[in-house]
């Protein structure tokens, strides 16, 4: 072989000493694309944001067999619009031989008047019975009808949406198709009961639910929602007597400031409600077992008069047919309940579905620990400090309810403090 020329030796040496730029660049790009494939390209699709302004349809409800007593079942219709108005009808039958029972009901809610009117009738071998009632002032002031509706289960639908968003393994879920609509089939154990349900992805509406005791199936007329200003009047039959009941637990207030004057402290409000949600109503009430009953439903007892004279402030936020509530207590209640809350929060962790803790970064509770879990009412958050105790629950995901809590601050710091006009 001929000896290598000096110029070739120099060139070879330079190549050997030169860093492998192309190879390094190619390797770096490969790593980037691999990470993108794992965290971006393979990421689940984002959870749709429900913003349904109205819906109507029909439903069936079937109880499990109860031996010789028969199997109660219902067929009915439902309707609701974003203003808070709602209406429904139902017919119930008992399929046991010679059961002799049959009942019907019609119910409507007027959100502007906070009034629910229901006309019902029942017949049996002993004769016919008619009931006409009008109930005023019940909280929260939206979609309050005595008949069944998919909105009765909006908290469960919000749990499924939250679990999908977070990849929460405490809830089983699977995306499937129901005719031409995308839905989630989900399962969970809540308050000792095993629930299976189907949630429409786009609207966040439960269209099927089985809880071991009964099965509810809704058929929504997606193509024909009712007009936004629809009302649902229920006429009392001529000559029939009716009973008027007033629910005095909550006293409605014109604004957060007015509620604060009644309660004796400045309630916190948030400027981080999810897009589209607006303050719908404000009210005050006695503690009614809070904060104990916010954490342990029907649970621990406390000495009488523990929070005597304290008032809670309640806020209702709505977006279309979705809603969530915020309830809070002020400085005196916070001081008196500090020890109880510390002990109780430590004891309920294993009893709550998907119990988690988060340190809030902003707002009046910056640096405080917020506790989140799932209730039948929806994803729930509890946080307390030296001057305030706040409880939030409803149709928000866990991340949305945490963000809302980080926006809590005294009124006047840029937060909305008065209910918005009805749509």
Protein Blocks (a to p, Z undefined) as FASTA:
>chain_A
ZZddfklmmmmmmmmmpccfklmmmmmmmmmmmmmmmmmmmpccdddddddfbdcddddd
ddddehjnopadddddddddfkopacdddddddfbghklpacdddddddfklopacdddd
dddfkbccddddddehiacdehiafbdcfklmmmmmmmmmmmmmnopakbccddddehja
ccddddddeehiacdddddfklopafbdcehjaccdddddfklccdfkbccdddddehia
cdddddfkbccdfbfklmmmmnopacdddfkbcehiacfbdcdddfkopaklmmmghiac
ddehklgoiacddddddehjbccddddddfklmmmmmmmmmmmmmmmmmmpghiacdddf
edjkgoiacdddddfkbpcdddddfkbccddedjddfklmmmmmmmgccehihpafbdcd
dZZ
